[in-house]
Structures are given as C-alpha cells and as structure tokens.
Amino acid sequence: MDIDRCIPDVLASAVSKFSDRPAFTCLGDTLTLGDVDKLSANFASYLQNHTNLNPGDRIAIQLPNLLQHPVAVFGALRAGLVVVNVNPLYTARELKHQLNDCAAKVLVVLANIADTASAVVPETEVEQVIVTEIADLHSPLKRLLINGVAKYVKKMIPKFSFSKQVSFRNVMAMGSTRTLTKVDCNPEDIAVLQYTGGTTGVSKGAVLTHRNLVANMEQVREALKGLIEEGKEFYIAPLPLYHIYAFILHGMCLFATGNHSLLIPNPRDIPAFIKALKGQPFSGFVGLNTLFNALMNNPEFAELNFSKLRCTSSGGMALTRDTALRWEKVTGCPVTEGYGLTETSPVVSFNPAEAIQLGTVGIPVVQTEVKVVDENGQELPNESPGELMVRGPQVMQGYWQRPDTTAETINAEGWLKTGDIAVIQDDGYIKIVDRKKDMLIISGFNVYPNEIEDVVSTHEKVMESAAVGIPDKKSGELLKLFVVKADASLTEEEVIAHCRKNMTAYKVPKQVEFRDELPKSNVGKILRRELRDEVHKEATAVLNS
C-alpha cells in the first residue's frame, strides 16, 4: 500500500490513465478526469498569482455537491494550501467561529448562501471571497438558464456584498492565462482541516495530512476490492463532498480508479433525487439510514432500475436491521455498513461484501489496530463492552491549535479514543453499542439508544425514532422516545407494547412523543443532542419548581 504520496500526485496519476473517463456529473453536465485536471490547474494558478496566499495557508470552501467543489478542492491542494471544508448550512455564529479558528484568508462560497458569510467576514481574517453560482461550470446555454432561473424566477440569491469579491468564472478565466507552478509537497503536510460537528463544546479542526488521506483512500480501495473496478463504476453521491467520507470515496478512491460519480446537490428533495436517478445505470450507492428510509418511502424509488447495483455503503449513523433488510429487498443489493470518525480520515472498519454481519460495522481496514478499554484505560477481552481505541496511518495528527485536547484524545502510543462504546467479537467483527456520551444509566443499568431505536424501527408503523434520557430523582434517568409515524394510526400504547415484547423492562421507554420530523445534521444524521437538550431543560425546570 503506497501511502507516502500527496493528493496532487494521486490526481496526476489518475489523469494520466483515465483522462477521457467521466469523473463527476451534476445537473446533467459532466466533467471528465481531464476536465477536472485542467480546471483545477486554472483555479490553482489564480490562487498562486492573484491572491496573497502561500503554501500552508488555509482556504475555506463552502459549497454543496456541485461541479465546482472538486475543482476548488483539487485546485487549492495543487497550490499547496490547506482546505477547510465548511458546511453550507452553518449559522453566522458557527461560520464565524470556524473562519476565525482556522484563520482562513480566502473563502469560496455559493451565492445562494453568501448572505450569511457577508455578515461575518468583516470580523475574520478573510481577505478575499470567491462567489460562485450553481451552474458556473455548465455549458453556456444551461448556465444562463439555471443561474437565471435561480436568481430572477425562484429568487434564490439573497442580497450580499464583500469588500473584496471576485466571481468564480472570473477566477477561472484569470487563472487560465498563467501557468501553474508545481508546489513541492511532503506527505506529512496538512491537506485538510476537517471540523467536527461540535457535539461537545465548540467545533474543532481535525488535522489531516496528505498521508492520512491517501492512506485511507488505499484502505477503502482494499476494503471494496471487487466492488470498485477501474473505469467501470458509476456511484451515486448524495452525501456532501465537504463530509470527509464522501470526499475519500468519491473525490479520491473513485477518482483515482477512473470512475464516475453522480453529484446530488440537495438529497433532501427526494422527488428530485429519484428523478436524477432515473435511467442511470449506477453500480454503487453511498448513504445512511435516514436517507435509505426516505427514498424507500417514496413509491417511485422501487421503480428504478437496480440491475447493475453491486455496492451499497452505509456510514455516519447506526444502520437498523429493518432498514438494511428492506433495502436489500427493494434493490436486490445488501448494505455494507462501515464505521469511522472525522479524526480517522474517516474509515476504521468495513463489512466485507462476501461476509456481511448485520448489526456490526465489520472488521478493521488494513493496517488498522483496534481495542476496547475500561474507564481506567485497561484493555478488555473480546465480547466485553468498552471504549473503542484506534491506531493506524489514517489517525489525525491532532486538533488544530488545541494541544491539550489532542493529548486527551490521542495517547503517547498513538491510540485514538473514539468516544464510542463497542464490542469486539471473537471473530474480529466490531459492534458499536453507542456513543459514550449517549449512554443512559437507568436504575443502575447501562441503556444504549441505538438498541432501543433498532427495536422500535421494526414496527411497521414507525418511520424513524430517537431515544434520549430525562433526569429523574428516583431512577437517575428515564427513557423518552421520539417517534415519526409511518402510519397515522400509530398510538403510544402500541409503541410501548412493541418495546415490552422485545426488550427487558428497564429498557422500555416511559414516555413517547410523536413528531412530524426529527432534527438532523447536514448529512441526515438524527441529532439526539438537540432533543436531549430540549427535554433536559424541561425536566430541570420541573425538578426545580
């Protein structure tokens, strides 16, 4: 496994072999690997010759899944810069924190969301803002049509202004007039600052080097051996490329093997998503539990042609058994669940396609060690639950400018504390029990929300659920279940009866609340913390009254 390379070297190698192969399609237009090479060189040339950026400086990229995303990311890396991926859904407070924390000098942003950035950029070190519109890399007629409709018909472009602003199209034109100067790159150089979701405290930047990311690319390729053939695959990409798993798979692994990805800009628009899939001979699909359910709940999804689908990959949140079995029944393709963290570039383990064990996240990818430890850091035997620890070439260097937090997370031997409770089975497969911080203690027993939600998902009238704890004077915590109905006739009594039938008494929720929807992250992961904060606030007020 050759991991001592930089990402631009991976790009160059892929282009030399697969220049004419399609790389990314979005909204009906396609870029070949050769197109991405040329366009990213123009973008890099602009950064070198028309900004004050130097190798090692940070550039923030705040884009959804559009053709501009891989062009900007590869261009920034070819200019020797550090890419800072920014969630387009960030609030002004979140964006200001991230821009200041990483000290970004340039921001690339979609016009549709630029009003948020315009409110905070003056309070940051950002010197220039590159603004792009949805169809800036599409053919001239389509560009005029899509951008015109977005601006004048749908009124999707809010008012914004920056003191130093340049359009993406002008950037590409100016960059094309100068030759890119190749930047010397060391595999240990920082490639990406990938910020965590900030579920505890402020969001932190995981420092990922070129070597970290290339190593994980090679690890994923090995894990998917037989499912990724050079120049033959067409994968659907609904997860955002600013999410590290999507970038590793679509931006690196599939690109490096000359394969094709269909970028979905807005996977929450399920009808438009399904429309984009019609007539597409896709061989791979990457998603997560909530997305799989949303698609399958639309009757038009089952009418798609799945004859070439060979790989469905799940990550980002727990995959319920019911969802996995239903997906295989609808598509004919089993779901291979994996596990990873932002801090591990991100993939740690994966289910081999030929030996999937539902309910587990598979076995460690190559060159990766795992163990579980107790609260004192002592290693536990197989089949014993404990905090999962990981060591391998994909483990981050630390948190950006946070040495104390880094030391708390990675020990002197290079083992990363994941914060997840897991069991390593005798056969080497890993089962994630739950997030350490999400574990509940009810009447002295450990209760894991993942298990509760997995059981509840098997009820035919339940679309999705989330289990959280409520402070209770008598038992420490009470279990409350939030449920989205798949059938309007579902009652609280039915949910409780289903739980009593399938779980021991202390795991049965004491309260059930029905919601039209559950709070989700940008990639569709259910945010228990928002529900937990809500019920804790309510319960604390009651206890103190």
VOFI-41529 format. One line per field, with one value per residue (C-alpha): residue number from 1; x, y, z; chain. Coordinates in steps of 0.2 Angstrom, whole numbers. Example, Ala and Ser with C-alpha at 12.3 -4.5 7.8 and 13.67 -1.06 7.14 Angstrom:
! VOFI-41529
pos = [1/2]
east = [62/68]
north = [-22/-5]
up = [39/36]
unit = [A/A]
//
This chain:
! VOFI-41529
pos = [1/2/3/4/5/6/7/8/9/10/11/12/13/14/15/16/17/18/19/20/21/22/23/24/25/26/27/28/29/30/31/32/33/34/35/36/37/38/39/40/41/42/43/44/45/46/47/48/49/50/51/52/53/54/55/56/57/58/59/60/61/62/63/64/65/66/67/68/69/70/71/72/73/74/75/76/77/78/79/80/81/82/83/84/85/86/87/88/89/90/91/92/93/94/95/96/97/98/99/100/101/102/103/104/105/106/107/108/109/110/111/112/113/114/115/116/117/118/119/120/121/122/123/124/125/126/127/128/129/130/131/132/133/134/135/136/137/138/139/140/141/142/143/144/145/146/147/148/149/150/151/152/153/154/155/156/157/158/159/160/161/162/163/164/165/166/167/168/169/170/171/172/173/174/175/176/177/178/179/180/181/182/183/184/185/186/187/188/189/190/191/192/193/194/195/196/197/198/199/200/201/202/203/204/205/206/207/208/209/210/211/212/213/214/215/216/217/218/219/220/221/222/223/224/225/226/227/228/229/230/231/232/233/234/235/236/237/238/239/240/241/242/243/244/245/246/247/248/249/250/251/252/253/254/255/256/257/258/259/260/261/262/263/264/265/266/267/268/269/270/271/272/273/274/275/276/277/278/279/280/281/282/283/284/285/286/287/288/289/290/291/292/293/294/295/296/297/298/299/300/301/302/303/304/305/306/307/308/309/310/311/312/313/314/315/316/317/318/319/320/321/322/323/324/325/326/327/328/329/330/331/332/333/334/335/336/337/338/339/340/341/342/343/344/345/346/347/348/349/350/351/352/353/354/355/356/357/358/359/360/361/362/363/364/365/366/367/368/369/370/371/372/373/374/375/376/377/378/379/380/381/382/383/384/385/386/387/388/389/390/391/392/393/394/395/396/397/398/399/400/401/402/403/404/405/406/407/408/409/410/411/412/413/414/415/416/417/418/419/420/421/422/423/424/425/426/427/428/429/430/431/432/433/434/435/436/437/438/439/440/441/442/443/444/445/446/447/448/449/450/451/452/453/454/455/456/457/458/459/460/461/462/463/464/465/466/467/468/469/470/471/472/473/474/475/476/477/478/479/480/481/482/483/484/485/486/487/488/489/490/491/492/493/494/495/496/497/498/499/500/501/502/503/504/505/506/507/508/509/510/511/512/513/514/515/516/517/518/519/520/521/522/523/524/525/526/527/528/529/530/531/532/533/534/535/536/537/538/539/540/541/542/543/544/545]
east = [0/9/3/18/11/2/-16/-10/1/-15/-24/-10/-8/-27/-27/-13/-23/-41/-41/-56/-67/-81/-77/-92/-109/-121/-137/-135/-117/-101/-83/-70/-54/-45/-58/-55/-36/-37/-50/-41/-25/-33/-40/-23/-15/-27/-23/-4/-4/-19/-20/-9/-10/6/8/1/-12/-30/-44/-62/-73/-92/-101/-114/-112/-108/-95/-86/-82/-69/-62/-59/-53/-40/-35/-32/-22/-12/-7/-1/-15/-24/-43/-55/-72/-87/-105/-116/-130/-119/-127/-117/-111/-104/-96/-88/-80/-73/-66/-58/-52/-43/-38/-44/-38/-50/-67/-76/-95/-111/-121/-137/-129/-117/-128/-123/-104/-106/-112/-97/-82/-78/-75/-62/-45/-53/-45/-55/-71/-74/-93/-100/-117/-125/-121/-104/-96/-110/-112/-116/-134/-138/-128/-138/-154/-150/-142/-155/-170/-161/-158/-174/-188/-185/-177/-164/-150/-151/-143/-124/-108/-90/-76/-65/-76/-72/-84/-79/-80/-68/-56/-56/-53/-39/-31/-31/-19/-5/4/3/19/20/22/33/23/28/16/16/10/-8/-20/-37/-44/-60/-70/-80/-99/-96/-107/-97/-91/-85/-81/-63/-52/-45/-28/-27/-11/-9/-3/-18/-30/-20/-18/-37/-40/-30/-38/-55/-50/-44/-60/-70/-59/-70/-83/-73/-66/-55/-65/-81/-91/-105/-108/-122/-115/-129/-118/-109/-91/-87/-90/-74/-81/-89/-73/-62/-74/-79/-66/-51/-55/-67/-57/-41/-48/-56/-73/-89/-99/-116/-117/-134/-134/-149/-153/-167/-178/-182/-193/-179/-166/-176/-179/-160/-158/-170/-161/-144/-135/-127/-117/-114/-124/-117/-129/-135/-150/-162/-158/-162/-179/-183/-180/-189/-204/-207/-216/-206/-190/-194/-197/-179/-168/-156/-149/-131/-131/-117/-112/-122/-112/-119/-110/-112/-125/-131/-140/-155/-158/-175/-169/-155/-166/-179/-166/-160/-177/-181/-164/-158/-141/-136/-130/-112/-110/-94/-88/-77/-73/-68/-52/-48/-49/-63/-64/-59/-69/-80/-91/-83/-96/-94/-97/-108/-114/-129/-128/-109/-98/-87/-68/-54/-47/-29/-15/-28/-27/-42/-45/-58/-54/-62/-63/-45/-38/-36/-38/-54/-56/-67/-85/-84/-91/-79/-72/-66/-47/-40/-22/-17/-10/-27/-27/-26/-11/-22/-34/-29/-21/-28/-13/-22/-37/-26/-17/-33/-39/-23/-11/8/7/-4/-20/-35/-50/-66/-79/-89/-94/-90/-88/-75/-82/-71/-72/-64/-80/-84/-101/-104/-115/-117/-109/-101/-110/-127/-127/-140/-140/-157/-159/-141/-141/-132/-145/-140/-151/-145/-153/-169/-171/-166/-180/-193/-188/-195/-213/-221/-230/-213/-204/-189/-186/-174/-171/-165/-164/-173/-166/-176/-174/-179/-170/-157/-164/-180/-180/-190/-194/-197/-206/-210/-225/-226/-244/-255/-265/-250/-253/-241/-248/-243/-226/-224/-232/-219/-205/-211/-212/-194/-184/-182/-192/-179/-176/-194/-197/-208/-213/-217/-219/-224/-216/-218/-199/-183/-169/-155/-137/-132/-129/-146/-140/-153/-147/-151/-142/-155/-169/-159/-155/-174/-180/-166/-171/-190/-186/-174/-187/-200/-187/-183/-201]
north = [0/16/29/41/52/68/71/80/65/54/66/66/48/45/58/50/34/39/57/54/45/54/59/70/73/86/93/85/91/80/84/71/67/78/92/92/92/107/117/113/119/136/138/134/146/160/157/157/173/184/181/184/165/155/136/131/145/140/142/139/131/132/123/109/95/105/103/117/108/95/109/121/107/99/117/123/107/109/127/119/126/118/115/119/111/122/116/127/126/134/149/165/161/144/151/165/153/141/155/163/147/141/159/157/170/166/159/151/152/148/164/156/156/171/182/173/175/193/196/189/190/208/200/187/187/183/194/188/180/170/168/155/152/135/132/141/126/120/124/142/140/129/141/155/146/138/153/165/155/154/172/180/167/157/172/160/173/184/201/201/211/208/222/210/199/190/179/160/162/177/167/153/165/174/158/151/165/159/143/133/132/115/116/104/93/82/68/74/92/96/94/97/104/94/102/90/93/102/90/94/111/121/113/108/106/88/90/78/76/71/54/52/54/44/30/30/30/15/6/9/3/-13/-15/-13/-24/-32/-19/-5/-10/3/13/3/11/24/29/40/54/61/63/80/81/93/77/68/51/57/66/50/39/50/63/51/32/33/47/38/22/32/30/41/50/57/73/76/94/93/75/81/84/66/68/77/65/50/59/61/43/38/30/30/13/16/2/10/20/28/34/32/25/40/43/25/26/42/35/19/28/36/23/29/23/5/8/12/0/-8/-22/-15/-10/-20/-10/0/8/14/25/41/34/17/6/-3/-21/-17/-4/-15/-29/-18/-10/-27/-32/-17/-15/-33/-26/-29/-14/-15/-5/3/14/29/46/63/60/44/52/44/25/12/-3/-11/-26/-37/-39/-58/-59/-46/-47/-35/-26/-25/-12/-26/-28/-16/-10/-14/-8/-3/-9/-8/-12/-8/-2/1/18/16/13/-6/-17/-28/-46/-49/-48/-35/-18/-3/12/9/14/15/16/17/28/37/44/63/72/81/95/112/123/113/103/99/92/82/75/69/61/53/44/43/26/34/26/37/37/37/41/26/10/-5/-24/-34/-51/-66/-67/-49/-40/-24/-20/-1/-1/18/35/35/52/45/30/31/24/18/10/6/-2/4/8/12/22/13/-3/5/13/-3/-12/2/3/-15/-9/-7/10/18/28/34/37/44/39/51/51/63/67/58/59/40/31/43/44/40/35/45/40/52/44/49/39/30/26/40/27/23/25/27/11/1/8/3/-14/-17/-12/-23/-38/-36/-29/-31/-20/-6/-3/1/20/28/42/43/59/59/72/77/76/74/86/81/86/91/73/67/60/62/74/66/81/93/83/79/97/101/88/91/109/105/92/103/116/104/97/114/120]
up = [0/-6/6/5/-8/-9/-16/-31/-36/-35/-46/-59/-59/-62/-76/-85/-86/-87/-94/-105/-92/-84/-66/-60/-66/-59/-65/-82/-86/-84/-81/-86/-76/-89/-87/-68/-71/-82/-72/-55/-63/-68/-51/-43/-55/-49/-31/-34/-45/-39/-20/-5/-1/2/4/21/21/24/11/17/4/7/-7/-9/-21/-37/-51/-43/-27/-33/-45/-30/-18/-30/-36/-18/-14/-30/-24/-8/3/17/13/26/22/28/30/19/32/45/55/56/73/68/52/61/74/60/49/64/72/56/51/33/21/6/6/-9/-6/-16/-20/-13/5/4/14/30/26/21/39/47/35/41/58/52/43/26/13/-2/-6/-22/-26/-37/-44/-46/-65/-67/-74/-86/-104/-109/-113/-97/-86/-92/-89/-72/-65/-72/-65/-48/-47/-56/-55/-39/-30/-23/-22/-7/-6/0/-3/1/1/-9/-20/-36/-46/-49/-68/-67/-56/-69/-84/-75/-69/-87/-93/-81/-80/-63/-54/-46/-27/-18/-6/8/13/31/25/31/17/26/42/44/58/69/72/88/98/114/116/101/84/82/67/64/56/42/32/14/20/32/17/4/17/20/1/-1/14/7/-10/-2/8/-8/-18/-31/-30/-37/-54/-64/-76/-74/-59/-58/-40/-33/-22/-11/4/3/-3/12/23/24/20/3/-1/2/-8/-22/-23/-20/-21/-36/-45/-43/-51/-66/-60/-61/-48/-49/-38/-29/-23/-12/-6/5/-11/-13/-29/-37/-31/-38/-54/-56/-54/-67/-82/-73/-73/-56/-49/-31/-19/-3/10/28/37/37/18/14/23/15/-3/1/7/-10/-21/-37/-29/-31/-50/-53/-62/-49/-61/-60/-42/-33/-18/-6/8/24/37/48/59/65/52/58/54/47/35/29/25/17/6/0/-4/-14/-23/-23/-16/3/13/19/35/40/54/55/63/56/67/57/39/42/39/53/48/35/32/18/4/4/23/29/48/50/67/66/57/50/53/53/37/33/44/57/75/87/105/119/136/153/162/168/151/153/138/139/132/117/119/133/130/132/124/106/103/86/79/61/47/45/63/63/69/82/84/76/89/103/111/127/119/107/122/130/113/107/119/119/109/95/101/97/110/99/112/106/116/106/107/98/94/94/75/74/69/79/85/90/105/106/108/126/129/123/135/148/166/171/188/188/171/155/141/124/112/97/103/108/91/82/90/88/69/66/70/53/58/63/51/62/81/93/112/125/144/155/173/186/205/208/194/188/171/162/144/132/114/100/85/67/61/45/49/56/67/77/96/111/118/103/104/122/119/105/116/131/119/113/127/146/157/161/143/139/137/150/138/119/109/91/80/62/60/70/70/58/53/36/31/38/55/69/82/98/107/102/108/124/127/125/137/150/150/153/166/175/176/183/196/202/203]
unit = [A/A/A/A/A/A/A/A/A/A/A/A/A/A/A/A/A/A/A/A/A/A/A/A/A/A/A/A/A/A/A/A/A/A/A/A/A/A/A/A/A/A/A/A/A/A/A/A/A/A/A/A/A/A/A/A/A/A/A/A/A/A/A/A/A/A/A/A/A/A/A/A/A/A/A/A/A/A/A/A/A/A/A/A/A/A/A/A/A/A/A/A/A/A/A/A/A/A/A/A/A/A/A/A/A/A/A/A/A/A/A/A/A/A/A/A/A/A/A/A/A/A/A/A/A/A/A/A/A/A/A/A/A/A/A/A/A/A/A/A/A/A/A/A/A/A/A/A/A/A/A/A/A/A/A/A/A/A/A/A/A/A/A/A/A/A/A/A/A/A/A/A/A/A/A/A/A/A/A/A/A/A/A/A/A/A/A/A/A/A/A/A/A/A/A/A/A/A/A/A/A/A/A/A/A/A/A/A/A/A/A/A/A/A/A/A/A/A/A/A/A/A/A/A/A/A/A/A/A/A/A/A/A/A/A/A/A/A/A/A/A/A/A/A/A/A/A/A/A/A/A/A/A/A/A/A/A/A/A/A/A/A/A/A/A/A/A/A/A/A/A/A/A/A/A/A/A/A/A/A/A/A/A/A/A/A/A/A/A/A/A/A/A/A/A/A/A/A/A/A/A/A/A/A/A/A/A/A/A/A/A/A/A/A/A/A/A/A/A/A/A/A/A/A/A/A/A/A/A/A/A/A/A/A/A/A/A/A/A/A/A/A/A/A/A/A/A/A/A/A/A/A/A/A/A/A/A/A/A/A/A/A/A/A/A/A/A/A/A/A/A/A/A/A/A/A/A/A/A/A/A/A/A/A/A/A/A/A/A/A/A/A/A/A/A/A/A/A/A/A/A/A/A/A/A/A/A/A/A/A/A/A/A/A/A/A/A/A/A/A/A/A/A/A/A/A/A/A/A/A/A/A/A/A/A/A/A/A/A/A/A/A/A/A/A/A/A/A/A/A/A/A/A/A/A/A/A/A/A/A/A/A/A/A/A/A/A/A/A/A/A/A/A/A/A/A/A/A/A/A/A/A/A/A/A/A/A/A/A/A/A/A/A/A/A/A/A/A/A/A/A/A/A/A/A/A/A/A/A/A/A/A/A/A/A/A/A/A/A/A/A/A/A/A/A/A/A/A/A/A/A/A/A/A/A/A/A/A/A/A/A/A/A/A/A]
//
